[in-house]
Amino acid sequence: MLPTSSSVKGRSGPHTRPNSLPHYLRRIVKWQQMDIEYTFWQMLHLCTAPKVVYQHTKYHKRMIIALDMLLLLLFQYCFSTSWFFTNNYLREEAPNSHVVEQRVEWLYAFDVHCNSFFPMFLLLYVVHYFISPLLVAHGFIPVLLSNLLFMAAISYYHYLNFLGYAVLPFLDRTDFFLYPIGVFIVLSPILILCGFNPSRYFMNMYFSRLV
């Protein structure tokens, strides 16, 4: 799921160019080149020990591209915003003109987004589905649980996003990706006190579109 450290270094030169999209789309059907076991290992540790995943990436020898998983997320989430922001505002200035300029590649940003979204998907799509009868009920407890679930899912997404960019040595102030967590921590008690139930809100919005 994650690119290796060697692949990140290899991509950082000013003359490197990402391969064409059709090339990567063709790789989706080549199952023999995919390390399925390592991919599931990453999925498990993204939920239990996310730091281990990114530390292990530095020493993992093979390059694994996650275009075979959650491809539609490209159109659902604006992860390219993180890619644009890191390249334009978080890169350390080169001390002299002889240092090769390093940039975050689009595919690396896509990998970070996919890894960050996976636990969020489990919480808001899988766990949420099974306990939705409780979450959409009336009362304080459903409001509390619904807000806590959404806060945990969104906060964990941004935390994993932070870990993904923090391992790149040429980026500075990557703690910027942790700021949204503070916003949600402050916002959630306000929403709870106001009685706002995000589960019921999105459920009603979904059914209103079906009618």
N, CA and C atoms as a LAMMPS dump frame, in Angstrom:
ITEM: TIMESTEP
0
ITEM: NUMBER OF ATOMS
633
ITEM: BOX BOUNDS ff ff ff
-5.0000000000000000e+02 5.0000000000000000e+02
-5.0000000000000000e+02 5.0000000000000000e+02
-5.0000000000000000e+02 5.0000000000000000e+02
ITEM: ATOMS id mol type element x y z
1 1 1 N 0.812 -1.205 0
2 1 2 C 0 0 0
3 1 3 C 0.852 1.263 0
4 2 1 N 1.992 1.239 0.687
5 2 2 C 2.832 2.413 0.788
6 2 3 C 4.019 2.306 -0.139
7 3 1 N 4.501 3.427 -0.693
8 3 2 C 5.737 3.391 -1.463
9 3 3 C 6.908 3.253 -0.522
10 4 1 N 7.982 2.645 -0.958
11 4 2 C 9.144 2.467 -0.106
12 4 3 C 9.955 3.743 -0.046
13 5 1 N 10.847 3.81 0.932
14 5 2 C 11.681 4.985 1.071
15 5 3 C 12.575 5.157 -0.128
16 6 1 N 13.051 4.048 -0.69
17 6 2 C 13.907 4.146 -1.857
18 6 3 C 13.158 4.707 -3.041
19 7 1 N 11.853 4.354 -3.142
20 7 2 C 11.072 4.859 -4.262
21 7 3 C 10.793 6.337 -4.102
22 8 1 N 10.638 6.794 -2.83
23 8 2 C 10.409 8.21 -2.599
24 8 3 C 11.626 9.015 -2.995
25 9 1 N 12.818 8.494 -2.659
26 9 2 C 14.034 9.19 -3.023
27 9 3 C 14.202 9.218 -4.522
28 10 1 N 13.845 8.129 -5.148
29 10 2 C 14.022 8.047 -6.579
30 10 3 C 13.088 8.978 -7.327
31 11 1 N 11.992 9.36 -6.692
32 11 2 C 11.022 10.218 -7.353
33 11 3 C 11.311 11.691 -7.15
34 12 1 N 12.247 12.011 -6.283
35 12 2 C 12.35 13.377 -5.809
36 12 3 C 13.139 14.281 -6.728
37 13 1 N 13.784 13.768 -7.729
38 13 2 C 14.588 14.59 -8.602
39 13 3 C 13.739 15.506 -9.449
40 14 1 N 14.311 16.621 -9.918
41 14 2 C 13.532 17.59 -10.674
42 14 3 C 13.157 17.101 -12.047
43 15 1 N 13.867 16.061 -12.59
44 15 2 C 13.591 15.582 -13.928
45 15 3 C 12.693 14.355 -13.941
46 16 1 N 12.28 13.879 -12.764
47 16 2 C 11.423 12.697 -12.731
48 16 3 C 10.009 13.078 -13.107
49 17 1 N 9.317 12.193 -13.772
50 17 2 C 7.935 12.417 -14.16
51 17 3 C 7.134 11.162 -13.861
52 18 1 N 5.925 11.282 -13.28
53 18 2 C 5.113 10.096 -13.014
54 18 3 C 4.718 9.441 -14.327
55 19 1 N 4.643 8.118 -14.319
56 19 2 C 4.224 7.396 -15.497
57 19 3 C 2.769 7.705 -15.798
58 20 1 N 2.363 7.38 -17.011
59 20 2 C 1.012 7.704 -17.437
60 20 3 C -0.001 6.906 -16.643
61 21 1 N -1.204 7.466 -16.522
62 21 2 C -2.272 6.81 -15.782
63 21 3 C -2.643 5.452 -16.369
64 22 1 N -2.727 5.31 -17.715
65 22 2 C -3.039 3.974 -18.256
66 22 3 C -2.045 2.913 -17.833
67 23 1 N -0.787 3.298 -17.664
68 23 2 C 0.212 2.327 -17.229
69 23 3 C -0.141 1.764 -15.864
70 24 1 N -0.571 2.632 -14.944
71 24 2 C -0.916 2.173 -13.6
72 24 3 C -2.252 1.445 -13.585
73 25 1 N -3.158 1.852 -14.465
74 25 2 C -4.428 1.142 -14.53
75 25 3 C -4.23 -0.287 -15.015
76 26 1 N -3.284 -0.495 -15.931
77 26 2 C -3.018 -1.844 -16.417
78 26 3 C -2.455 -2.734 -15.321
79 27 1 N -1.789 -2.132 -14.341
80 27 2 C -1.193 -2.918 -13.268
81 27 3 C -2.228 -3.477 -12.306
82 28 1 N -3.455 -2.907 -12.349
83 28 2 C -4.501 -3.356 -11.435
84 28 3 C -4.836 -4.827 -11.652
85 29 1 N -4.802 -5.288 -12.906
86 29 2 C -5.207 -6.654 -13.214
87 29 3 C -4.052 -7.643 -13.118
88 30 1 N -2.863 -7.179 -12.789
89 30 2 C -1.71 -8.07 -12.679
90 30 3 C -1.54 -8.482 -11.219
91 31 1 N -2.351 -9.441 -10.799
92 31 2 C -2.377 -9.847 -9.387
93 31 3 C -1.06 -10.473 -8.94
94 32 1 N -0.304 -11.075 -9.865
95 32 2 C 0.919 -11.758 -9.459
96 32 3 C 1.985 -10.793 -8.941
97 33 1 N 1.879 -9.512 -9.271
98 33 2 C 2.881 -8.558 -8.826
99 33 3 C 2.491 -7.881 -7.503
100 34 1 N 1.31 -8.188 -7.001
101 34 2 C 0.833 -7.538 -5.785
102 34 3 C 1.184 -8.369 -4.559
103 35 1 N 1.677 -7.697 -3.549
104 35 2 C 2.013 -8.352 -2.286
105 35 3 C 0.792 -8.267 -1.366
106 36 1 N -0.13 -9.194 -1.552
107 36 2 C -1.397 -9.144 -0.819
108 36 3 C -1.172 -9.304 0.684
109 37 1 N -0.257 -10.183 1.062
110 37 2 C 0 -10.425 2.484
111 37 3 C 0.495 -9.154 3.176
112 38 1 N 1.418 -8.461 2.524
113 38 2 C 1.949 -7.221 3.114
114 38 3 C 0.867 -6.133 3.167
115 39 1 N -0.006 -6.117 2.182
116 39 2 C -1.092 -5.142 2.167
117 39 3 C -2.028 -5.334 3.358
118 40 1 N -2.406 -6.581 3.637
119 40 2 C -3.276 -6.843 4.783
120 40 3 C -2.552 -6.596 6.101
121 41 1 N -1.238 -6.823 6.098
122 41 2 C -0.449 -6.488 7.302
123 41 3 C -0.539 -4.993 7.582
124 42 1 N -0.447 -4.185 6.517
125 42 2 C -0.562 -2.743 6.687
126 42 3 C -1.95 -2.346 7.155
127 43 1 N -2.987 -2.959 6.6
128 43 2 C -4.354 -2.64 7.011
129 43 3 C -4.546 -2.859 8.507
130 44 1 N -4.031 -3.98 8.992
131 44 2 C -4.175 -4.301 10.406
132 44 3 C -3.447 -3.285 11.283
133 45 1 N -2.2 -2.973 10.911
134 45 2 C -1.405 -2.081 11.748
135 45 3 C -1.801 -0.621 11.602
136 46 1 N -2.474 -0.243 10.528
137 46 2 C -2.994 1.112 10.438
138 46 3 C -4.051 1.365 11.507
139 47 1 N -4.722 0.293 11.927
140 47 2 C -5.754 0.414 12.964
141 47 3 C -5.194 0.205 14.367
142 48 1 N -4.071 -0.508 14.495
143 48 2 C -3.55 -0.846 15.817
144 48 3 C -2.244 -0.125 16.154
145 49 1 N -1.342 -0.016 15.187
146 49 2 C -0.041 0.624 15.434
147 49 3 C 0.405 1.345 14.172
148 50 1 N -0.188 2.493 13.855
149 50 2 C 0.114 3.165 12.588
150 50 3 C 1.556 3.597 12.442
151 51 1 N 2.233 3.916 13.568
152 51 2 C 3.628 4.333 13.466
153 51 3 C 4.505 3.214 12.916
154 52 1 N 4.151 1.981 13.262
155 52 2 C 4.933 0.835 12.797
156 52 3 C 4.895 0.746 11.277
157 53 1 N 3.734 1.094 10.687
158 53 2 C 3.59 1.004 9.235
159 53 3 C 4.569 1.929 8.54
160 54 1 N 4.62 3.189 8.994
161 54 2 C 5.474 4.154 8.323
162 54 3 C 6.949 3.94 8.652
163 55 1 N 7.249 3.416 9.841
164 55 2 C 8.631 3.072 10.147
165 55 3 C 9.089 1.891 9.312
166 56 1 N 8.181 0.93 9.125
167 56 2 C 8.528 -0.247 8.333
168 56 3 C 8.717 0.103 6.865
169 57 1 N 8.045 1.163 6.414
170 57 2 C 8.153 1.563 5.016
171 57 3 C 9.583 1.94 4.648
172 58 1 N 10.319 2.505 5.6
173 58 2 C 11.686 2.939 5.323
174 58 3 C 12.587 1.772 4.96
175 59 1 N 12.268 0.593 5.458
176 59 2 C 13.141 -0.555 5.271
177 59 3 C 12.555 -1.592 4.312
178 60 1 N 11.347 -1.343 3.873
179 60 2 C 10.728 -2.298 2.957
180 60 3 C 11.344 -2.142 1.577
181 61 1 N 11.81 -3.222 0.965
182 61 2 C 12.625 -3.153 -0.241
183 61 3 C 11.822 -2.991 -1.51
184 62 1 N 10.63 -3.466 -1.546
185 62 2 C 9.859 -3.432 -2.779
186 62 3 C 8.857 -2.299 -2.793
187 63 1 N 8.621 -1.793 -3.976
188 63 2 C 7.67 -0.699 -4.144
189 63 3 C 6.283 -1.271 -4.408
190 64 1 N 5.305 -0.867 -3.559
191 64 2 C 3.934 -1.357 -3.698
192 64 3 C 3.03 -0.162 -3.92
193 65 1 N 2.321 -0.144 -5.011
194 65 2 C 1.442 0.967 -5.356
195 65 3 C 0.005 0.53 -5.144
196 66 1 N -0.759 1.337 -4.468
197 66 2 C -2.09 0.925 -4.029
198 66 3 C -3.2 1.37 -4.969
199 67 1 N -2.936 1.371 -6.274
200 67 2 C -3.987 1.747 -7.213
201 67 3 C -5.04 0.665 -7.378
202 68 1 N -4.777 -0.545 -6.809
203 68 2 C -5.75 -1.621 -6.9
204 68 3 C -6.815 -1.524 -5.823
205 69 1 N -6.695 -0.527 -4.908
206 69 2 C -7.599 -0.455 -3.761
207 69 3 C -8.15 0.957 -3.643
208 70 1 N -9.457 1.083 -3.455
209 70 2 C -10.129 2.369 -3.203
210 70 3 C -9.831 3.4 -4.284
211 71 1 N -9.816 2.978 -5.566
212 71 2 C -9.494 3.896 -6.654
213 71 3 C -10.531 5.003 -6.774
214 72 1 N -11.779 4.69 -6.468
215 72 2 C -12.829 5.688 -6.61
216 72 3 C -12.703 6.837 -5.611
217 73 1 N -11.876 6.649 -4.575
218 73 2 C -11.689 7.715 -3.594
219 73 3 C -11.045 8.941 -4.217
220 74 1 N -10.382 8.731 -5.342
221 74 2 C -9.77 9.852 -6.053
222 74 3 C -10.814 10.892 -6.401
223 75 1 N -12.03 10.438 -6.698
224 75 2 C -13.091 11.344 -7.098
225 75 3 C -13.974 11.743 -5.927
226 76 1 N -13.808 11.121 -4.778
227 76 2 C -14.668 11.399 -3.635
228 76 3 C -14.024 12.352 -2.639
229 77 1 N -12.71 12.395 -2.577
230 77 2 C -12.023 13.201 -1.58
231 77 3 C -10.917 14.015 -2.253
232 78 1 N -10.769 15.228 -1.827
233 78 2 C -9.789 16.129 -2.434
234 78 3 C -8.439 15.97 -1.74
235 79 1 N -7.864 14.759 -1.858
236 79 2 C -6.563 14.532 -1.23
237 79 3 C -5.47 15.336 -1.925
238 80 1 N -5.727 15.726 -3.179
239 80 2 C -4.722 16.495 -3.911
240 80 3 C -4.452 17.833 -3.241
241 81 1 N -5.373 18.27 -2.372
242 81 2 C -5.133 19.498 -1.623
243 81 3 C -3.917 19.354 -0.73
244 82 1 N -3.79 18.201 -0.078
245 82 2 C -2.617 17.941 0.76
246 82 3 C -1.352 17.913 -0.082
247 83 1 N -1.436 17.282 -1.23
248 83 2 C -0.276 17.224 -2.135
249 83 3 C 0.148 18.627 -2.561
250 84 1 N -0.82 19.454 -2.935
251 84 2 C -0.515 20.826 -3.353
252 84 3 C 0.055 21.631 -2.192
253 85 1 N -0.536 21.486 -1.003
254 85 2 C -0.12 22.277 0.154
255 85 3 C 1.297 21.917 0.598
256 86 1 N 1.606 20.61 0.633
257 86 2 C 2.945 20.201 1.067
258 86 3 C 4.019 20.707 0.114
259 87 1 N 3.746 20.655 -1.177
260 87 2 C 4.747 21.084 -2.152
261 87 3 C 4.941 22.591 -2.178
262 88 1 N 3.927 23.339 -1.821
263 88 2 C 4.004 24.791 -1.937
264 88 3 C 4.277 25.511 -0.622
265 89 1 N 3.992 24.854 0.509
266 89 2 C 4.118 25.567 1.776
267 89 3 C 4.913 24.826 2.85
268 90 1 N 5.087 23.524 2.728
269 90 2 C 5.73 22.773 3.805
270 90 3 C 7.138 22.28 3.463
271 91 1 N 7.586 22.486 2.243
272 91 2 C 8.921 22.023 1.885
273 91 3 C 9.982 22.946 2.471
274 92 1 N 11.059 22.34 2.976
275 92 2 C 12.173 23.123 3.486
276 92 3 C 12.915 23.769 2.328
277 93 1 N 13.354 24.985 2.543
278 93 2 C 14.113 25.68 1.512
279 93 3 C 15.49 25.058 1.372
280 94 1 N 15.931 24.876 0.13
281 94 2 C 17.263 24.319 -0.122
282 94 3 C 18.328 25.3 0.344
283 95 1 N 19.348 24.826 1.118
284 95 2 C 20.385 25.732 1.632
285 95 3 C 21.218 26.375 0.546
286 96 1 N 21.36 25.713 -0.593
287 96 2 C 22.097 26.307 -1.7
288 96 3 C 21.553 25.755 -3.01
289 97 1 N 21.979 26.345 -4.093
290 97 2 C 21.443 25.998 -5.4
291 97 3 C 21.892 24.64 -5.904
292 98 1 N 22.898 24.032 -5.231
293 98 2 C 23.424 22.746 -5.684
294 98 3 C 22.637 21.558 -5.124
295 99 1 N 21.736 21.81 -4.2
296 99 2 C 20.939 20.744 -3.611
297 99 3 C 19.756 20.444 -4.524
298 100 1 N 19.525 19.165 -4.786
299 100 2 C 18.42 18.758 -5.646
300 100 3 C 17.088 19.06 -4.963
301 101 1 N 16.211 19.711 -5.674
302 101 2 C 14.905 20.041 -5.128
303 101 3 C 14.06 18.775 -4.993
304 102 1 N 13.449 18.605 -3.844
305 102 2 C 12.621 17.438 -3.571
306 102 3 C 11.165 17.855 -3.457
307 103 1 N 10.304 17.012 -4.013
308 103 2 C 8.881 17.295 -4.009
309 103 3 C 8.101 16.029 -3.655
310 104 1 N 6.908 16.215 -3.113
311 104 2 C 6.006 15.1 -2.825
312 104 3 C 5.279 14.74 -4.114
313 105 1 N 5.389 13.505 -4.535
314 105 2 C 4.733 13.107 -5.765
315 105 3 C 3.244 12.835 -5.534
316 106 1 N 2.498 13.001 -6.596
317 106 2 C 1.048 12.81 -6.564
318 106 3 C 0.689 11.409 -6.087
319 107 1 N 1.408 10.389 -6.558
320 107 2 C 1.098 9.015 -6.179
321 107 3 C 1.383 8.749 -4.703
322 108 1 N 2.396 9.413 -4.16
323 108 2 C 2.654 9.247 -2.723
324 108 3 C 1.517 9.858 -1.911
325 109 1 N 1.045 11.042 -2.328
326 109 2 C -0.089 11.665 -1.643
327 109 3 C -1.325 10.783 -1.731
328 110 1 N -1.497 10.109 -2.869
329 110 2 C -2.626 9.197 -3.033
330 110 3 C -2.5 8.006 -2.094
331 111 1 N -1.296 7.47 -1.939
332 111 2 C -1.065 6.354 -1.019
333 111 3 C -1.376 6.754 0.422
334 112 1 N -0.898 7.926 0.808
335 112 2 C -1.148 8.413 2.175
336 112 3 C -2.645 8.57 2.41
337 113 1 N -3.332 9.106 1.427
338 113 2 C -4.78 9.28 1.561
339 113 3 C -5.494 7.94 1.71
340 114 1 N -5.124 6.953 0.868
341 114 2 C -5.776 5.641 0.945
342 114 3 C -5.541 4.99 2.299
343 115 1 N -4.312 5.066 2.796
344 115 2 C -3.998 4.473 4.098
345 115 3 C -4.754 5.177 5.216
346 116 1 N -4.876 6.488 5.104
347 116 2 C -5.575 7.252 6.137
348 116 3 C -7.078 7.001 6.099
349 117 1 N -7.6 6.773 4.905
350 117 2 C -9.039 6.595 4.764
351 117 3 C -9.512 5.225 5.22
352 118 1 N -8.641 4.224 5.185
353 118 2 C -9.085 2.86 5.492
354 118 3 C -9.69 2.733 6.893
355 119 1 N -9.013 3.171 7.982
356 119 2 C -9.67 3.094 9.302
357 119 3 C -10.942 3.942 9.381
358 120 1 N -10.919 5.082 8.682
359 120 2 C -12.101 5.931 8.662
360 120 3 C -13.263 5.212 7.983
361 121 1 N -12.956 4.484 6.918
362 121 2 C -13.975 3.694 6.23
363 121 3 C -14.563 2.63 7.153
364 122 1 N -13.718 1.957 7.926
365 122 2 C -14.204 0.929 8.844
366 122 3 C -15.147 1.521 9.886
367 123 1 N -14.805 2.707 10.391
368 123 2 C -15.622 3.307 11.445
369 123 3 C -16.942 3.864 10.91
370 124 1 N -16.877 4.586 9.798
371 124 2 C -18.059 5.3 9.318
372 124 3 C -18.922 4.499 8.352
373 125 1 N -18.396 3.382 7.846
374 125 2 C -19.177 2.577 6.924
375 125 3 C -19.513 1.196 7.497
376 126 1 N -18.551 0.586 8.168
377 126 2 C -18.781 -0.765 8.683
378 126 3 C -19.372 -0.708 10.094
379 127 1 N -18.619 -0.139 11.038
380 127 2 C -19.109 -0.034 12.417
381 127 3 C -20.402 0.778 12.46
382 128 1 N -20.422 1.873 11.746
383 128 2 C -21.603 2.74 11.734
384 128 3 C -22.834 2.005 11.216
385 129 1 N -22.629 1.143 10.238
386 129 2 C -23.754 0.398 9.662
387 129 3 C -24.396 -0.515 10.701
388 130 1 N -23.588 -1.213 11.478
389 130 2 C -24.125 -2.19 12.422
390 130 3 C -24.771 -1.54 13.645
391 131 1 N -24.31 -0.359 14.015
392 131 2 C -24.892 0.282 15.195
393 131 3 C -25.778 1.468 14.823
394 132 1 N -26.085 1.614 13.532
395 132 2 C -26.911 2.744 13.085
396 132 3 C -28.29 2.786 13.747
397 133 1 N -28.954 1.644 14.042
398 133 2 C -30.243 1.748 14.743
399 133 3 C -30.137 2.476 16.068
400 134 1 N -29.018 2.304 16.747
401 134 2 C -28.818 3.016 18.007
402 134 3 C -28.475 4.481 17.765
403 135 1 N -27.641 4.739 16.753
404 135 2 C -27.146 6.095 16.529
405 135 3 C -28.218 7.047 16.025
406 136 1 N -29.199 6.537 15.286
407 136 2 C -30.231 7.424 14.721
408 136 3 C -31.431 7.566 15.649
409 137 1 N -31.393 6.923 16.805
410 137 2 C -32.5 7.04 17.761
411 137 3 C -32.498 8.433 18.387
412 138 1 N -33.557 8.74 19.073
413 138 2 C -33.665 10.026 19.743
414 138 3 C -33.106 9.913 21.162
415 139 1 N -32.577 11.021 21.653
416 139 2 C -32.038 11.026 22.998
417 139 3 C -30.596 11.488 23.033
418 140 1 N -30.096 11.703 24.234
419 140 2 C -28.738 12.228 24.408
420 140 3 C -27.673 11.193 24.072
421 141 1 N -27.89 9.943 24.455
422 141 2 C -26.886 8.903 24.22
423 141 3 C -26.592 8.711 22.728
424 142 1 N -27.6 8.605 21.852
425 142 2 C -27.309 8.506 20.421
426 142 3 C -26.547 9.716 19.872
427 143 1 N -26.915 10.904 20.352
428 143 2 C -26.199 12.108 19.91
429 143 3 C -24.738 12.048 20.339
430 144 1 N -24.508 11.639 21.569
431 144 2 C -23.145 11.549 22.092
432 144 3 C -22.324 10.526 21.323
433 145 1 N -22.868 9.327 21.145
434 145 2 C -22.128 8.263 20.465
435 145 3 C -21.864 8.598 18.998
436 146 1 N -22.845 9.201 18.346
437 146 2 C -22.678 9.547 16.943
438 146 3 C -21.58 10.585 16.755
439 147 1 N -21.585 11.601 17.579
440 147 2 C -20.549 12.63 17.483
441 147 3 C -19.174 12.083 17.818
442 148 1 N -19.094 11.211 18.821
443 148 2 C -17.803 10.627 19.182
444 148 3 C -17.274 9.74 18.067
445 149 1 N -18.161 9.01 17.422
446 149 2 C -17.738 8.139 16.327
447 149 3 C -17.197 8.954 15.159
448 150 1 N -17.914 10.003 14.79
449 150 2 C -17.463 10.845 13.683
450 150 3 C -16.173 11.572 14.05
451 151 1 N -16.07 12.056 15.288
452 151 2 C -14.863 12.753 15.712
453 151 3 C -13.661 11.82 15.686
454 152 1 N -13.845 10.58 16.177
455 152 2 C -12.748 9.614 16.192
456 152 3 C -12.302 9.259 14.782
457 153 1 N -13.26 9.047 13.878
458 153 2 C -12.932 8.662 12.508
459 153 3 C -12.19 9.768 11.776
460 154 1 N -12.7 10.986 11.861
461 154 2 C -12.076 12.107 11.152
462 154 3 C -10.722 12.45 11.765
463 155 1 N -10.63 12.402 13.089
464 155 2 C -9.362 12.705 13.752
465 155 3 C -8.292 11.667 13.409
466 156 1 N -8.692 10.41 13.345
467 156 2 C -7.727 9.359 13.014
468 156 3 C -7.252 9.502 11.572
469 157 1 N -8.145 9.931 10.702
470 157 2 C -7.751 10.178 9.313
471 157 3 C -6.645 11.234 9.246
472 158 1 N -6.827 12.334 9.954
473 158 2 C -5.828 13.401 9.923
474 158 3 C -4.542 12.993 10.642
475 159 1 N -4.658 12.173 11.672
476 159 2 C -3.457 11.693 12.354
477 159 3 C -2.611 10.821 11.425
478 160 1 N -3.254 9.914 10.689
479 160 2 C -2.524 9.08 9.74
480 160 3 C -1.974 9.919 8.591
481 161 1 N -2.695 10.947 8.198
482 161 2 C -2.196 11.862 7.187
483 161 3 C -0.907 12.526 7.654
484 162 1 N -0.907 12.937 8.914
485 162 2 C 0.291 13.538 9.514
486 162 3 C 1.466 12.568 9.496
487 163 1 N 1.225 11.312 9.886
488 163 2 C 2.306 10.324 9.902
489 163 3 C 2.871 10.092 8.502
490 164 1 N 1.994 10.096 7.509
491 164 2 C 2.437 9.846 6.146
492 164 3 C 3.389 10.896 5.628
493 165 1 N 3.143 12.16 5.962
494 165 2 C 4.009 13.234 5.482
495 165 3 C 5.169 13.514 6.43
496 166 1 N 5.034 13.147 7.699
497 166 2 C 6.095 13.413 8.672
498 166 3 C 7.352 12.591 8.398
499 167 1 N 7.214 11.445 7.694
500 167 2 C 8.385 10.606 7.427
501 167 3 C 9.253 11.174 6.312
502 168 1 N 8.758 12.161 5.584
503 168 2 C 9.55 12.756 4.503
504 168 3 C 10.482 13.807 5.088
505 169 1 N 11.792 13.623 4.974
506 169 2 C 12.744 14.516 5.654
507 169 3 C 12.779 15.933 5.094
508 170 1 N 12.299 16.144 3.878
509 170 2 C 12.382 17.471 3.282
510 170 3 C 11.138 18.319 3.546
511 171 1 N 10.199 17.788 4.358
512 171 2 C 9.016 18.557 4.726
513 171 3 C 9.166 19.108 6.137
514 172 1 N 8.674 20.299 6.321
515 172 2 C 8.734 20.952 7.63
516 172 3 C 7.325 21.346 8.049
517 173 1 N 7.113 21.479 9.365
518 173 2 C 5.821 21.898 9.922
519 173 3 C 4.688 20.958 9.516
520 174 1 N 4.972 19.663 9.458
521 174 2 C 3.94 18.694 9.1
522 174 3 C 2.873 18.55 10.193
523 175 1 N 3.136 19.116 11.383
524 175 2 C 2.108 19.087 12.423
525 175 3 C 0.883 19.898 12.013
526 176 1 N 0.975 20.598 10.881
527 176 2 C -0.198 21.3 10.338
528 176 3 C -1.362 20.343 10.124
529 177 1 N -1.045 19.078 9.783
530 177 2 C -2.095 18.098 9.515
531 177 3 C -2.803 17.652 10.791
532 178 1 N -2.276 18.013 11.946
533 178 2 C -2.927 17.684 13.208
534 178 3 C -3.911 18.768 13.654
535 179 1 N -3.832 19.941 13.064
536 179 2 C -4.691 21.05 13.484
537 179 3 C -6.179 20.735 13.364
538 180 1 N -6.628 20.066 12.283
539 180 2 C -8.068 19.762 12.21
540 180 3 C -8.57 18.918 13.364
541 181 1 N -7.681 18.114 13.964
542 181 2 C -8.105 17.301 15.111
543 181 3 C -8.547 18.196 16.253
544 182 1 N -7.783 19.248 16.505
545 182 2 C -8.163 20.19 17.558
546 182 3 C -9.48 20.867 17.266
547 183 1 N -9.714 21.173 16.001
548 183 2 C -10.982 21.806 15.619
549 183 3 C -12.158 20.891 15.926
550 184 1 N -12.028 19.6 15.582
551 184 2 C -13.118 18.661 15.824
552 184 3 C -13.291 18.374 17.313
553 185 1 N -12.205 18.383 18.074
554 185 2 C -12.311 18.171 19.513
555 185 3 C -13.091 19.315 20.172
556 186 1 N -12.874 20.531 19.688
557 186 2 C -13.599 21.688 20.218
558 186 3 C -15.033 21.729 19.703
559 187 1 N -15.221 21.348 18.444
560 187 2 C -16.539 21.441 17.823
561 187 3 C -17.506 20.374 18.318
562 188 1 N -16.992 19.175 18.599
563 188 2 C -17.864 18.069 18.983
564 188 3 C -18.693 18.345 20.237
565 189 1 N -18.117 18.858 21.341
566 189 2 C -18.961 19.156 22.515
567 189 3 C -20.046 20.172 22.213
568 190 1 N -19.749 21.133 21.326
569 190 2 C -20.757 22.131 20.965
570 190 3 C -21.916 21.468 20.229
571 191 1 N -21.575 20.578 19.301
572 191 2 C -22.621 19.873 18.552
573 191 3 C -23.441 18.968 19.463
574 192 1 N -22.78 18.36 20.423
575 192 2 C -23.483 17.483 21.367
576 192 3 C -24.462 18.283 22.213
577 193 1 N -24.008 19.439 22.714
578 193 2 C -24.876 20.28 23.533
579 193 3 C -26.048 20.842 22.731
580 194 1 N -25.821 21.037 21.447
581 194 2 C -26.896 21.537 20.573
582 194 3 C -27.843 20.428 20.127
583 195 1 N -27.493 19.175 20.458
584 195 2 C -28.345 18.06 20.091
585 195 3 C -28.221 17.627 18.64
586 196 1 N -27.135 18.024 17.982
587 196 2 C -26.956 17.648 16.576
588 196 3 C -26.464 16.21 16.478
589 197 1 N -27.175 15.408 15.698
590 197 2 C -26.823 14.011 15.497
591 197 3 C -26.371 13.82 14.046
592 198 1 N -25.051 13.708 13.789
593 198 2 C -24.579 13.584 12.403
594 198 3 C -25.088 12.341 11.704
595 199 1 N -25.278 11.253 12.45
596 199 2 C -25.793 10.029 11.837
597 199 3 C -27.201 10.231 11.314
598 200 1 N -28.058 10.833 12.12
599 200 2 C -29.426 11.073 11.685
600 200 3 C -29.474 12.104 10.565
601 201 1 N -28.581 13.09 10.631
602 201 2 C -28.555 14.125 9.594
603 201 3 C -28.221 13.527 8.226
604 202 1 N -27.151 12.732 8.166
605 202 2 C -26.76 12.147 6.888
606 202 3 C -27.748 11.078 6.43
607 203 1 N -28.357 10.389 7.384
608 203 2 C -29.363 9.397 7.026
609 203 3 C -30.596 10.072 6.412
610 204 1 N -31.038 11.16 7.014
611 204 2 C -32.183 11.894 6.465
612 204 3 C -31.864 12.499 5.105
613 205 1 N -30.639 13.004 4.951
614 205 2 C -30.236 13.57 3.672
615 205 3 C -30.197 12.499 2.598
616 206 1 N -29.757 11.303 2.973
617 206 2 C -29.692 10.197 2.019
618 206 3 C -31.088 9.775 1.565
619 207 1 N -31.994 9.621 2.521
620 207 2 C -33.352 9.183 2.171
621 207 3 C -34.128 10.275 1.439
622 208 1 N -33.82 11.542 1.731
623 208 2 C -34.51 12.624 1.017
624 208 3 C -34.162 12.634 -0.453
625 209 1 N -32.96 12.177 -0.798
626 209 2 C -32.548 12.114 -2.194
627 209 3 C -33.175 10.916 -2.896
628 210 1 N -33.538 9.901 -2.121
629 210 2 C -34.161 8.725 -2.729
630 210 3 C -35.626 8.959 -3.067
631 211 1 N -36.255 9.857 -2.302
632 211 2 C -37.689 10.096 -2.5
633 211 3 C -37.917 10.889 -3.796
